[in-house]
């Protein structure tokens, strides 16, 4: 059995967000086995695939080192990349997930994913959020995660949050506490529109390098603020950074980015 490590939403190898993708199974392994392998891989997500009678349709599940999650954008992109580029699947893949049906389409080395939009609602700043982040918070929105809006790109980049305190904040989010996206309008000289970071100590991830699912909220939120459907996002994880194109398309969000295979491995299991 093989698995691949793929850098997703990356402008080049060793950037973006790495995800492990395991070769498709004929039947789902036991949950405990998948969780153990995800812990062994120690990536933010390990993606597991299930074959169907359709060569362009697969079951898909995602595990962090500590738990199964309901939605993961970068590991979905990585899975599409492995199926299309490494295993010769058609250029449009359909995934059946616990979140719903997701699609990945490849064109010219770039991948597009069609996700449900997650329109966040404005809420009062939760108690302790500004202190946990160590920054002034201008607005807070709640969807699957919390979104904290800061004053500028510099404030986002300089964040050094108290992850222990942050892990207990965010009961207003659909995913529960401990998952906070921080965002601001980018500097005018920047080649993107919005800069963000994503901290998820509640699911065992101190900081995620590039988070597709958070952009299902950021896309409709900033499209409304900027009165534009097509936006360029940069997730400013120190030392790597992820680049995500997104546009609101009715009740859906189209996320776009590149992916690069870093290595292929053989599992002796």
C-alpha positions in Angstrom: 0.0 0.0 0.0 1.3 3.5 -0.9 0.8 6.9 0.4 1.9 10.3 -0.9 2.8 13.6 0.8 1.4 16.5 -1.1 1.9 20.3 -0.6 -1.5 21.8 -1.3 -2.4 25.5 -1.9 1.3 25.9 -2.6 3.1 28.3 -5.0 6.1 25.8 -5.0 7.1 22.6 -3.3 7.7 22.9 0.5 5.2 25.7 0.7 1.4 25.6 1.3 -0.1 22.9 3.5 1.2 19.3 3.5 -1.3 16.4 3.6 -0.8 12.7 3.5 -3.0 10.8 1.0 -3.3 7.0 1.3 -4.0 4.8 -1.7 -7.7 4.1 -2.2 -9.2 1.1 -0.3 -11.8 -1.4 -1.4 -13.5 -1.1 2.0 -13.0 1.3 4.8 -10.4 0.2 7.4 -11.3 0.4 11.1 -11.5 3.9 12.4 -8.9 3.2 15.0 -6.4 2.0 12.4 -6.9 5.2 10.3 -6.5 7.3 13.4 -3.3 5.5 14.4 -1.9 6.1 10.9 -2.8 9.7 11.0 -1.0 10.0 14.3 2.0 8.3 12.9 2.1 10.6 9.9 1.8 13.6 12.2 0.5 15.9 9.4 -2.4 18.3 10.0 -4.5 15.8 8.0 -4.3 12.4 6.5 -6.8 11.6 3.8 -8.3 8.2 3.2 -10.0 7.2 0.0 -12.6 4.5 -0.9 -13.1 3.1 -4.3 -16.5 3.0 -6.0 -17.7 1.5 -9.3 -17.1 4.9 -10.9 -13.4 5.6 -11.6 -14.1 9.3 -11.0 -15.9 9.0 -7.7 -14.4 8.1 -4.3 -15.3 8.2 -0.7 -13.1 10.6 1.3 -12.4 10.9 5.1 -9.9 13.1 6.9 -8.1 12.5 10.2 -5.9 14.9 12.2 -3.4 13.3 14.5 -6.0 13.4 17.2 -9.5 13.1 15.6 -11.6 12.7 12.5 -12.8 16.0 11.0 -15.9 16.8 9.0 -14.3 18.9 6.3 -10.7 19.6 5.1 -10.0 21.7 2.0 -6.3 21.2 1.5 -6.4 17.4 2.0 -9.3 17.3 -0.5 -7.2 19.2 -3.1 -4.3 16.9 -2.3 -6.5 13.8 -2.8 -7.7 15.1 -6.2 -4.1 15.8 -7.1 -3.0 12.2 -6.2 -5.9 10.6 -8.0 -5.5 12.7 -11.2 -1.7 13.1 -11.4 -0.3 10.0 -9.7 -3.0 7.4 -10.4 -4.4 8.6 -13.8 -8.0 9.3 -12.8 -10.2 11.6 -14.9 -9.6 15.4 -14.5 -12.8 15.8 -12.6 -13.3 13.9 -9.3 -16.3 13.6 -7.1 -15.9 12.9 -3.4 -18.6 11.5 -1.1 -17.9 12.9 2.4 -19.7 13.4 5.7 -19.9 17.1 4.8 -21.6 16.3 1.5 -20.6 15.9 -2.2 -17.4 17.7 -3.1 -15.7 18.1 -6.5 -12.1 18.7 -7.7 -11.3 19.7 -11.2 -7.8 20.0 -12.7 -7.0 22.3 -15.6 -3.5 23.4 -16.6 -1.8 22.2 -13.3 -4.3 24.1 -11.2 -7.2 22.6 -9.2 -10.6 24.0 -8.5 -12.9 22.7 -5.7 -16.6 23.4 -5.4 -17.6 23.7 -1.7 -20.7 24.9 0.1 -20.5 28.5 1.2 -20.5 29.0 5.0 -22.0 32.4 5.5 -20.8 33.6 9.0 -22.9 35.7 11.3 -21.6 38.7 13.3 -21.3 38.1 17.0 -20.1 40.0 20.0 -16.4 39.2 20.7 -16.2 36.2 23.1 -14.7 36.9 26.5 -11.0 36.5 26.5 -10.5 36.3 22.7 -8.5 39.5 22.4 -6.3 38.6 25.3 -5.7 35.0 24.0 -4.7 36.4 20.6 -2.7 39.3 22.0 -4.2 41.8 19.5 -7.1 44.2 19.2 -10.1 42.5 17.6 -12.3 44.8 15.4 -15.0 42.3 14.5 -15.9 38.6 15.2 -17.9 36.3 13.0 -19.1 32.8 13.6 -19.5 29.9 11.1 -17.9 26.5 11.2 -15.0 28.4 13.0 -14.7 31.8 14.6 -13.3 34.6 12.4 -11.6 37.5 14.1 -10.9 40.6 12.0 -7.8 42.6 12.9 -6.8 46.1 11.8 -4.2 45.3 9.1 -1.8 42.7 7.6 1.0 43.5 10.0 -1.2 42.7 13.0 -2.1 39.3 11.5 1.5 38.5 10.7 2.8 39.4 14.2 0.3 37.3 16.1 1.7 35.0 18.8 -1.4 33.7 20.5 -1.7 31.9 23.8 -2.9 28.6 22.4 -3.9 27.2 25.8 -6.3 30.0 26.4 -7.5 30.0 22.8 -8.4 26.3 22.9 -11.3 27.0 25.2 -12.7 30.0 23.2 -15.3 29.7 20.4 -18.4 27.8 21.6 -20.3 30.0 19.1 -18.7 28.1 16.2 -20.3 25.1 14.6 -17.1 23.1 15.1 -16.9 24.0 18.8 -14.1 25.8 20.7 -10.5 26.1 19.8 -10.6 26.9 16.1 -10.1 30.5 15.2 -9.3 32.1 11.8 -7.7 35.6 12.0 -7.9 37.9 9.0 -7.4 41.4 7.7 -7.4 43.3 4.4 -4.0 43.0 2.8 -1.6 45.9 2.4 -2.2 47.8 -0.8 1.2 46.8 -2.1 0.5 43.1 -1.5 -0.3 40.8 -4.5 -3.4 39.5 -2.7 -6.6 40.9 -1.2 -6.8 39.3 2.2 -4.3 37.8 4.6 -5.2 35.3 7.3 -3.9 32.7 9.8 -5.7 29.8 11.3 -5.2 28.4 14.8 -6.9 25.1 15.9 -5.6 23.9 19.2 -9.0 22.5 19.9 -8.4 19.7 17.3 -4.6 19.3 18.0 -3.3 21.8 15.4 -1.4 24.7 16.8 -1.4 26.6 13.5 -2.5 25.3 10.0 -0.5 26.5 7.0 -3.3 26.7 4.5 -7.0 26.0 5.4 -9.4 25.5 2.6 -12.5 25.2 4.8 -11.9 28.5 6.5 -12.1 30.2 3.1 -15.7 28.9 2.7 -16.4 31.6 5.3 -13.7 34.2 4.3 -14.9 34.2 0.7 -18.5 35.4 1.3 -17.4 37.6 4.2 -14.8 39.6 2.2 -16.7 39.5 -1.0 -19.4 41.5 0.8 -16.9 43.8 2.3 -15.1 44.5 -1.0 -18.1 44.1 -3.3 -16.2 41.6 -5.5 -16.7 37.9 -6.1 -13.2 36.9 -7.1 -10.6 37.4 -4.4 -7.0 36.3 -3.8 -6.1 35.1 -0.3 -2.8 34.5 1.4 -2.5 32.4 4.6 0.6 33.8 6.3 1.9 30.7 8.1 5.5 31.6 9.1 8.0 30.1 6.7 5.6 28.5 4.3 2.4 30.5 3.4 -0.5 29.3 1.3 -2.1 30.9 -1.7 -5.8 30.3 -2.4 -8.0 31.8 -5.0 -11.7 32.0 -4.1 -14.9 33.2 -5.6 -18.5 33.2 -4.3 -20.8 31.4 -6.7 -24.3 31.6 -5.3 -24.6 29.1 -2.4 -21.2 27.7 -3.3 -17.5 28.8 -3.1 -15.0 27.9 -5.7 -11.5 27.4 -4.2 -8.5 27.2 -6.4 -4.8 26.4 -6.0 -1.8 24.3 -6.9 -0.4 21.1 -5.5 3.0 19.4 -5.6 3.9 15.8 -4.7 6.8 15.8 -2.2 7.3 12.1 -1.8 5.7 8.7 -2.4 6.1 6.0 0.3 5.3 2.3 0.7 3.4 1.4 3.9 4.6 -1.9 5.3 1.3 -2.6 7.2 
